[in-house]
Structures are given as C-alpha cells and as structure tokens.
Amino acid sequence: MRVFLIALITMVPLAQAQAEEPTGSKPKTNNNCSYTGSVQTYDVPQGGNICVRSPPPYTEQYTLLRCEPPLAEIDLVKRGDPRCDRYGE
C-alpha cells in the first residue's frame, strides 16, 4: 500500500506540470545576441558588431564582438575602427 501511495504522490505533480504547459505555442526564436557590461546590457542584432573596452592593462584596446549567434570575439581594435557598429564600456 505504501508503494502505491508514494507512486500516486509523485505522479500528481507531474500530471499537473504536464497540464500547465501550453500546447499550441512555439518558443520564439531570437536571433539577437546580448552582451552585459559592468552597468548595462546591450542587444546586438544578428550580423551586428559591438566593441567593448578590454580590461586593464589594455585600456586603449577594444574587443570586436560579432553576433553570429552566439557572440564571438573577432579581433582587438582601437576606438574609431570602422567595423564597430557601437561601443560598450
């Protein structure tokens, strides 16, 4: 009898979780990338670039990141590089 009671107790939450899942909705595919800096989160569209400041002692360099997705490091660049769509600190 205990085995039946334990099985019943474990099956009820599983059945409730199954019933709560939406049946007709598909998950949204988001082709954007996200970069979180020290203060702000930046959304980068697919194929876009963002340049973020490299940590000390490389304060004059920026890391060029490209959203393919995922966000991939391409190169180290200096501020003003034409490949940078935007800059994050």
C-alpha positions as CSV (number, residue, x, y, z in Angstrom):
1,M,0.0,0.0,0.0
2,R,2.9,2.4,0.7
3,V,4.4,1.9,-2.7
4,F,1.1,2.8,-4.3
5,L,0.7,5.9,-2.1
6,I,4.3,7.1,-2.9
7,A,3.7,6.5,-6.6
8,L,0.5,8.4,-6.5
9,I,2.1,11.3,-4.7
10,T,4.9,11.6,-7.3
11,M,2.6,11.3,-10.3
12,V,0.1,14.0,-9.3
13,P,2.7,16.9,-9.6
14,L,4.0,15.6,-12.8
15,A,0.5,15.4,-14.3
16,Q,-0.2,19.0,-13.2
17,A,3.0,20.2,-14.7
18,Q,2.1,18.5,-18.0
19,A,-1.3,20.1,-18.0
20,E,0.1,23.6,-17.4
21,E,2.3,23.6,-20.5
22,P,0.9,25.5,-23.4
23,T,0.2,23.1,-26.2
24,G,-0.2,25.4,-29.3
25,S,2.6,27.9,-28.6
26,K,6.0,27.6,-30.1
27,P,9.1,29.1,-28.5
28,K,10.1,32.4,-30.1
29,T,13.4,32.2,-31.9
30,N,15.5,35.2,-31.1
31,N,18.4,35.7,-33.4
32,N,19.9,38.6,-31.4
33,C,22.8,38.4,-29.1
34,S,23.1,40.0,-25.7
35,Y,26.2,41.4,-24.0
36,T,26.2,42.5,-20.4
37,G,28.8,45.1,-19.4
38,S,29.5,46.3,-15.9
39,V,26.4,48.5,-15.9
40,Q,24.3,48.0,-19.0
41,T,23.1,45.2,-21.2
42,Y,23.5,45.6,-25.0
43,D,21.3,43.9,-27.5
44,V,23.2,43.2,-30.8
45,P,21.2,42.1,-33.9
46,Q,22.4,39.1,-35.8
47,G,25.3,40.1,-38.0
48,G,26.0,43.2,-36.0
49,N,29.2,44.2,-34.2
50,I,29.9,45.7,-30.8
51,C,33.3,46.8,-29.5
52,V,33.8,46.6,-25.7
53,R,36.7,48.0,-23.8
54,S,39.3,45.4,-22.9
55,P,40.2,45.1,-19.2
56,P,43.3,46.7,-17.7
57,P,46.1,47.0,-18.6
58,Y,44.7,47.1,-22.2
59,T,42.7,50.2,-21.7
60,E,43.3,51.6,-25.2
61,Q,42.1,48.5,-26.9
62,Y,38.6,47.2,-27.6
63,T,37.4,43.7,-28.3
64,L,35.4,43.4,-31.5
65,L,32.5,41.0,-31.0
66,R,30.2,39.8,-33.8
67,C,26.7,38.3,-33.3
68,E,26.5,35.2,-35.4
69,P,24.8,33.9,-32.8
70,P,26.5,33.3,-30.4
71,L,28.6,36.4,-29.7
72,A,32.1,35.7,-31.0
73,E,35.3,37.5,-30.4
74,I,36.8,38.6,-33.7
75,D,39.8,40.9,-33.0
76,L,41.3,43.5,-30.8
77,V,40.9,47.0,-32.3
78,K,41.3,50.7,-31.3
79,R,38.5,53.2,-30.9
80,G,37.3,54.5,-34.2
81,D,37.6,51.2,-36.1
82,P,35.0,51.2,-38.9
83,R,34.0,47.6,-38.1
84,C,32.5,48.7,-34.8
85,D,28.7,49.4,-35.0
86,R,28.6,50.6,-31.4
87,Y,30.7,50.8,-28.3
88,G,30.1,49.4,-24.9
89,E,32.0,50.3,-21.8
